[in-house]
Each structure stands twice: as structure tokens, then as C-alpha cells.
Amino acid sequence: MKKYILVFAIIVLTGMAGFTQSFEKGANAINLGIGFGNNYYQGNDYYGFYPSISGSYEHGIARVPMGSGMNGVVSLGGYLGWSMSNYNQDWDDYYQYTTFIVAFRANYHFIFHDKFDPYAGIWLGARIHGGHWKGNGSHPEDWEPAEPSPAAGAYLGVRWFFTDNFAVYSELGYLISVFNVGVTFKF
């Protein structure tokens, strides 16, 4: 009896795999994730890095041949990211910095499997810093908040689709954090 249940489960799961597709032209996706490895304020006096939070949207705009009968998809969209860290004066007095990134992003999806979606991307936007003094001591005289500045980066990513509309993703590169993981909702 156990063999029949196992065979039935394998047939059902294999059949479900045929209904999923990775990212395609005309598709929309929203990514929500957390990141580790803050890209900003890394030095000996910085501590207290918190996981970053990010969200992005993308829309598949064009199917592009990759050669050998394979195709890829170009997608365009937007990106928002937030991170926070502390700068140590001593353990009672410190600055708390926040960084926001608002950006346009473009991806190239390498389509060769129905569940697996590897992609490479670039982004261009603005990095907006903020900071404030925390602690008991006086505010140092030479501190000034940073101004918004242009920023750009590149990254590699991969998604695994469990259904037509749900995937998990991971991205490695120069974003709000070095390593980001999360979920994708495709519609």
C-alpha cells in the first residue's frame, strides 16, 4: 500500500511541475526580501548592522534569443531598499544611520527550465542617507548628515518557482545588502 501512495505522490508532483513556468514576457513579479551584509558604513568603528529590507517590481518586456534555440527575457522595474547600522563613539554614545535606495532596475532572465529562473541585473537610482545621534554624551561638532547621492550596482539572482505564481529568490551583488533572500509573487 505504501508503494502505491508513493507512486501516486510522485505522479501528482511530476504533473504539477509541468504547469509551472519561470519568468516570461508579459509577466509581472513582486519580490519581498531581507538582506545580510550591509554595503554601506563598513569599517572598524561600525557595529549593530541590522538585516536590510527590500522590495522590487518587474515586468517582462521582451523575449531575446540566447542562441541554440533558447530564449531569455528582459524585464524592467523598480527597487526600494532600507538598511540601518550604528557608528560607535563608545558603547553609550553612537550615531544610528539609515540608508534608503530608490532605483530603476533591469534584469535578463536565462530561460531554460520551467521552475528555475537565473537572472543578471543592474540598477541605477539614488541612495538617501539619514542619521541621528543616540546616547548620553554631547553631539560631536563635526558631524553632518549625508546628502542624497546617485548610486548604481549589479547583481546575480535565482528563483525557484513552486507554483505558477510563487517562488523563492536569492540575489548576490551590490544592492542594499550583499546577499538578499525572499519570496516572489508573479502575476
Secondary structure, DSSP 8 states (H G I E B T S, - for coil): -HHHHHHHHHHHHHHHHTT-----TT-EEEEEEEEEEESSS-STTEE----EEEEEEEEEEEEEEEETTEEEEEEEEEEEEEEEEEEESSSSEEEEEEEEEEEEEEEEEEE-SSSEEEEEEEEEEEEEEEEEEEESS---TT------EEEEEEEEEEEEESSSSEEEEEEEESSSEEEEEEEEEE-
